[in-house]
Amino acid sequence: MARSLFFGFFWALSACVLAQPGAPTCPPPSRPEETWKFGGDLRLRYEADVARPGARNRERDRYRLRLFARGPLSPELELGVRMRTGLPQTPFAPNAPLYNSLGEQEASGFNVDQAYLLYHPQGRYGWQLGLGKSPKFFGEGDSYDGLTWAADYAPAGVWVAYEQPRWWLRAGYFTLGSLPRYVGADLVSVEGAYSWDLSPDSTLQVELKYRDFLLNRPIQPFTNRGNLRNGSQNFLSDFRQLEPHLSYNFHIDELPVSLSAFYAKNLAARSSDNETVSFGLSLGKTEKAGDLSVFGSYQVVGQESLFSPVAQDDFLASTNFRGFRTGVSYQLHETCRIDAWMLTSAQNEPNAAQQFRYRLDWNFRL
């Protein structure tokens, strides 16, 4: 059943995309790098957690350093490598500690967290074959990947992609072996997007993802971050997530505006609490010095809607919560951006206590 749904979804999405008219708005198809590129980024973060249930308030100062190199091995083959702070055993923790008000010990280190090979067949414009840890499937794929997938975790796998100016399709098979305290899970992921130019200054994009987690039970202790269990260490549900995402971008005079709606449903849940909905708004942009952007989103996350071991780790809860995120970004310099944001959340229960997390980030492009 799961496999038939997987292939049916893939071909149905292909047919829909191929049949639609529209104007080019998606980023152009990626091409092999012609020269080697080197760079990175540094993030300095102050974070305060307030009103944590059963725990004291906490303040932390941390930093994340990432360095990358990518370039051609041949006209058709590209290599990419990225290193960052944190430990390989904790892919969700890319930060190195500077200060912790509770004196908690946090691990630090430096490791290769992303390495991949991309093959662009000569004469096959838009096609791409990949091996390793994908730079596109996870974390930075779209604005809502951070809700369903922790942004700093990329599992190893193989994938194929076909990209055109108006649309793209990707499919891959990944292993979650590097997930902390959890072994025996794999992932089949299929996703696609299509974009229309509605006017010279407005675009509409539809994105659809399907993620099928192949679980080998039993799970290991401490892996579950909010899903139901069947009385032992096993998950009560399986997880086959369908995730449509709609975004509308336009201008009011010179002000860029973006509206987003996101929905996720676990098709294999053994509970009716299997849906996530989220709505977002952003005003402004951060491209050059002096630019300002304000953003906000509201989400209600069902307990069995997302696979908690890989779900976001920005909110204090990973699933079974309702939360609001708001903030402002200011482009201080072309290589420096400041983000100030607040996250508040509460469990999906009557009279649940509200939790707060405040962050101030200094982001430097190296």
PEGIHU-V39188 format. One record per backbone hydrogen bond with DSSP energy under -1.0 kcal/mol. CO is the residue of the C=O (numbers start at 1). NH is the residue of the N-H. Records with the same first field share a line. If there is no record, write none. Layout:
BEGIN
CO = NH / NH
END
This chain:
BEGIN
1 = 5
2 = 6
3 = 7
4 = 8
5 = 9
6 = 10
7 = 11
8 = 12
9 = 13
10 = 14
11 = 15
12 = 16
13 = 17
14 = 18
15 = 19
37 = 70
39 = 68
40 = 366
41 = 66
42 = 364
43 = 64
44 = 362
45 = 62
46 = 360
47 = 60
48 = 358
49 = 58
50 = 356
52 = 55
58 = 49
59 = 101
60 = 47
61 = 98 / 99
62 = 45
63 = 96
64 = 43
65 = 85
66 = 41
67 = 83
68 = 39
69 = 81
70 = 37
71 = 79
76 = 120
77 = 73 / 74
78 = 118
79 = 71
80 = 116
81 = 69
82 = 113 / 114
83 = 67
84 = 111
87 = 90
90 = 93
96 = 63
99 = 61
100 = 103
109 = 86
111 = 84
114 = 82
115 = 133
116 = 80
117 = 131
118 = 78
119 = 129
121 = 124
124 = 127
126 = 163
128 = 161
129 = 119
130 = 159
131 = 117
132 = 157
138 = 140
142 = 145
144 = 147 / 148
145 = 149
147 = 312
150 = 153
156 = 175
157 = 132
158 = 173
159 = 130
160 = 171
161 = 128
162 = 169
166 = 195
167 = 164
168 = 193
169 = 162
170 = 191
171 = 160
172 = 189
173 = 158
174 = 187
176 = 179
179 = 182
184 = 216
185 = 176
186 = 214
187 = 174
188 = 212
189 = 172
190 = 210
191 = 170
192 = 208
193 = 168
194 = 206
196 = 204
199 = 202
202 = 198 / 199
203 = 249
204 = 196
205 = 247
206 = 194
207 = 245
208 = 192
209 = 243
210 = 190
211 = 241
212 = 188
214 = 186
220 = 223
228 = 236
234 = 230
239 = 213
240 = 267
241 = 211
242 = 265
243 = 209
244 = 263
245 = 207
246 = 261
247 = 205
248 = 259
249 = 203
250 = 257
252 = 255
255 = 252
256 = 284
257 = 250
258 = 282
259 = 248
260 = 280
261 = 246
262 = 278
264 = 276
265 = 242
266 = 269
268 = 238
272 = 274
273 = 304
274 = 266
275 = 302
276 = 264
277 = 300
278 = 262
279 = 298
280 = 260
281 = 296
282 = 258
283 = 294
288 = 291
291 = 331
292 = 285
293 = 329
294 = 283
295 = 327
296 = 281
297 = 325
298 = 279
299 = 323
300 = 277
301 = 321
302 = 305
307 = 310
310 = 150
320 = 348
321 = 301
322 = 346
323 = 299
324 = 344
325 = 297
326 = 342
327 = 295
328 = 340
329 = 293
330 = 332 / 338
331 = 290
333 = 336
335 = 365
336 = 333
337 = 363
338 = 330
339 = 361
340 = 328
341 = 359
342 = 326
343 = 357
344 = 324
345 = 355
346 = 322
347 = 349
349 = 352
355 = 345
356 = 50
357 = 343
358 = 48
359 = 341
360 = 46
361 = 339
362 = 44
363 = 337
364 = 42
END
